[in-house]
Amino acid sequence: MNCAMPLLTPQTLLTAYAQGVFPMTDPDGKTRWYTADPRGILPLDSFHISHTLAQFLRRDPPVFDIRINCDFQATIQACRELRIDHTWISPQIVDAYLQLHSLGFAHSVEAWRDEKLVGGLYGVSLGAAFFGESMFHRVANASKAALVALVQRLRKRRFELLDTQATTRHLRQFGCVDIPAEQYLERLRAALDKQRRFD
């Protein structure tokens, strides 16, 4: 479902997320609100990675230096620029999420190598929920390393919901599933009743 987009402000975005709604810019250049039924989530208690990836991430020294909120702007710009097809991340959306980041609601998990940003993801935290928005990689496994670090962080800080909006083949390998929108909203309401800190 989609509907017309009012002015993108931090408060508008937070109100939308609390209702299970998210913005996307369509190929016609207009940004609209969307919901999804079914809704994709990545259950934190059943998140899993392959044996090969686990071995890769256990290398000593580590292949990637994982950083949190080190360069949010570069991360969201990379997510915007490195998509092969049309990107839903318009300049308007970038500006809005930069404001959310400055207020402490939007976060990036970044994979660095040789002091270069080579992969990462960004999203929004609200209560005990984290809404994953987009990820990118410039070298193999960089975005996967960021996702693993995100899940570890959410588990440690007792988050309850990792929203992916939709399932993809890439995310299903980690345990991502679709649930009915009604069930998602129940989980969302329960998560929003909790207070958690991402950073």
HUDAHU-V780503 format. One line per field, one symbol per residue. ss: DSSP state (@ for helix, = for strand, . for the rest). phi: phi as a letter, one per 20 degrees, with the letter a starting at -180 (. if undefined). burial: b if it has 16 or more other ideal C-beta (glycine too) atoms within 10 Angstrom, else e. A space follows every 50 residues. Layout:
BEGIN
ss = ???
phi = ???
burial = ???
END
This chain:
BEGIN
ss = .==......@@@@@@@@....====.....====....====........ @@@@@@@.......====...@@@@@@@@@@.........@@@@@@@@@@ @@...========..===========..=========....@@@@@@@@@ @@@@@@....=====...@@@@...====.@@@@@@@@@@@@.......
phi = .cbfdfgfcgffffffgfdndbebeegfneececcbbfdecdgfecfbcf fffffffegcfffceecdlfbfffffffffeeefegeeeegffgffffff ffenddccdcddblmcfdarbbacdbmddcdfdabbbdcgmfffffffff fgffffemfdbdedmcecgffffeofcecfgfffffffgffffedcdee
burial = eeeebeebebebbeebbeebbbbbbeeeeebebbbbeebbbbbbeebebe eebeebbeeeeebbebbbbeebeebbbbbbeeeeeebbbbeebeebbbeb beeebbbbbbbbbeeebbbbbbbbbbbbbbbbbbbbbeeebbbbbbbbbb bebbeeeebbbbbbbebeeebeebbbebbebeebeebbeebbeeebebe
END
